[in-house]
Amino acid sequence: MRHSNRNAGYLLRANLKQNLKFSLIWLVILIMMIASGAGKLEAAFAGGASGSKEIVKMLRAPGMAAMFGAMPKVDTYNTAIVFAGVMVVFMIILQALWVMPLMIRNTRGQEESGLLEMVRARNVGRTTAITAASLELLIDSAIMGILYFVSLAAVNMGGTDLYGDFLFSLGMVIANLLFGAIALLFAQLTNNTRTANMLSYMVLTTAYLVRLVTDIQHQNLTWLSPIGWFEKANFYTDNNVWALCLALLVSILLAASATMIARNRDLGAGIIAERTGRAKAVGWLRSIPALLWRTERGLFAGWLIGAVVFGGVMGSVLGGVGDILKTNPLYRKILDVGQINAANQTMVLSFLGMYLGIFVALAVTAGVQVAFRLKRDDNLGYFSVIHAEKPTRTTISVSYYCFGLLAGVFVLSAGLLALFFTGNTVLSHPLPLKYLGRLFAASVPAVISFIALGIALVGLWPRLSSLFWLYMGAGLIVQIFRGLFDLPKHAGNFTPFGWIANVPVENVDQTWLIVMVVSAIVLFILGIAGYRRQDLSL
């Protein structure tokens, strides 16, 4: 065992140095979310019982439970209980988006680029890479947990104590280990980073959807989701340690399985065999768009299926959202039936507006992934063969960029159609089609402008392209939590999420619509021009 891990410390130090900026950015985001969430909720609860009751009532609505998780059933709610109910699921997803690509990049990514082959030529063991990645995961997660604990202790929410803060922080650390171990395993099972990332995100999405459905209808079945294990820990109430022990045990088993596979497989190989292609490629594959379709069709299909499933599940909870006012005796006394139905529709539209930001983010992620592959494929040397043929740099870049834009628009369309029509099947008063038109009129330009920004970064400043995720993530977080944390009305206007915040209750503002379209065109052109001036494999 020691022989297989020799010189893991050297590789660990190299990984820590290489990933320092990436991990620091994520740590800042996560700590800001924890500190601001705890602080804002504490301020809201300190404002009086009426305000706290409204917050709890809002969070127990089916639509909010679908997004953030079911609130624990207790007689009296305090800041700590509500904080855990809101933040657990959301923080786990954010942390997974940090550690999963990090683990794949440190293992399969190094192997795919040829770096690990050079490292293994020295006095380095067979499992050194996965050991170094696991140690980095432990170090990063421990630092994150300590900062979480310090932040929560400093805020000192109502209803909390040091043990509760410690257990919450420990739970988030174990969540990091669990999803990091999942990514490590897929990095060993597959023979390329594309498939490893896709399978890892599929597991994360499935875990979220299973939790979403069970939290609304059958909370006893939430144990079927890995994310649900941390919900069942019931932080600040029962403090169920056994749920965390289950997650830790699974993490250890997954990491051990990944290590065993790494010890016995060949360099560059994977357990999951890829299908063998034709002995002779068909003629239409000679074009760049056809080649992109051939290589990215699996990822594209996965995003489409995920958007449809997610849209259907989120649409199925709209019926419960629309019935909230009908079950309130006070509203039944004050309003007549027509007014209640109108108020119900306004509430449903408000939830659609909140969901819209999530579907825009999903579509943008799908499209930008394709656009960002331009530099990645260039760096891996894939274009050396292509440049020997006729395609110019403009043809190549336009093909990648347009495919990314089309992927984003198709994923968005699939998700919104599933959301709207599934919602109409469960609503007692279906929404008119004009609201679907408003959703598309606002979201398509937003998706295109976001993707165009990613395209401009790839073309002009490829080394800064990772900042795009920080920009988009910050905009989405501010928009989702703006009302809950009592942020200013225009706080989210630094991204397109804020520009479409009132849709579909209202039409998108024409000024912002023009801004999105014009900026998308300008950024697209800048991305093409910038890539033309780059050196190969920059």
Secondary structure, DSSP 8 states (H G I E B T S, - for coil): -TTTTTTHHHHHHHHHHHTHHHHHHHHHHHHHHHHHHHHHHHHHHHT-HHHHHHHHHHHTSHHHHHHH------SS--HHHHHHHHHHHHHHHHHHHHHHHHHHIIIIIHHHTTHHHHHHTSS--TTHHHHHHHHHHHHHHHHHHHHHHHHHHHH--TT--HHHHHHHHHHHHHHHHHHHHHHHHHHHHSSSHHHHHHHHHHHHHHHHHHHHHHHHS-GGGGGGSHHHHHHTT-TTTT--HHHHHHHHHHHHHHHHHHHHHHHHS-TT--SS------SS--GGGGSHHHHHHHHHHHHHHHHHHHHHHHHHHHHHTHHHHHTTTTT-HHHHHHS-HHHHHHHHHHHHHHHHHHHHHHHHHHHHHHHHHHHHHHHHHHHTTTHHHHTTSS--HHHHHHHHHHHHHHHHHHHHHHHHHHHHHHHHHH-SS---HHHHHHHHHHHHHHHHHHHHHHHHHHHH-GGGTTHHHHHHHHHHHHHHHTTTTT--TTTTTTSHHHHTTTTTTS---HHHHHHHHHHHHHHHHHHHHHHHHS-TT-
